[in-house]
């Protein structure tokens, strides 16, 4: 089982879009998959058709110990994809757990208890909030791998340094098994010289997935319909890109060399 934290402390880089659509794309390959929404905005939950306002209990209750995994897990419209939903109550977690010695390991305990009780997922994806606070640290403490969506701009590189420092600290103090899985280029426009420069720079230091996520109108529309892109428009360029990313991800998890994927057309679809 792999537990993948999808992390970037910068907002608006396609983090939730990547968590939702990669999880859905992996699940449709008949792989039991869990999506954990750890962002108080609850966008990953609504992105798979579970609006936060429809939820009575969420991951918040699990983290503070008033509910179990089985109390809150829900099935989604995507075959083989379950969800641990989030609500705005999550904003209170940092204050409520401030005096708890195990505050950074609550999510790890929830997931491990679920596995011990018989839940079986091959892959778990955690959508993190756009910060490096307690919720993100919980995700990193529970994860085996970190996936970083990265937009092709200067500030993305600057923020990457802080993120790598946080990953190193969590690895040293809480989770020695944590590894960087790789970077995914999102909202990518090959016509932009800056985007190309950023891509070349990160490839010198990190594994960067060959599957590139383009700017795509249909990807932006899908969350408003409560659907991952493969249920909203399976012919969209964005869907093709995430399916390619899922194939590459699964091949890497199996220790295989992924087949070369044709580069996604990064021109925005009208």
Helices and strands as residue ranges (DSSP letters): E 2-6, H 15-27, E 33-38, H 43-47, G 52-54, H 59-64, H 69-72, E 74-75, E 81-84, G 88-92, H 93-96, G 103-105, H 106-116, E 123-128, H 134-142, E 145-151, H 154-173, E 179-186, H 193-203, H 217-222, G 223-225, H 229-232, H 237-253
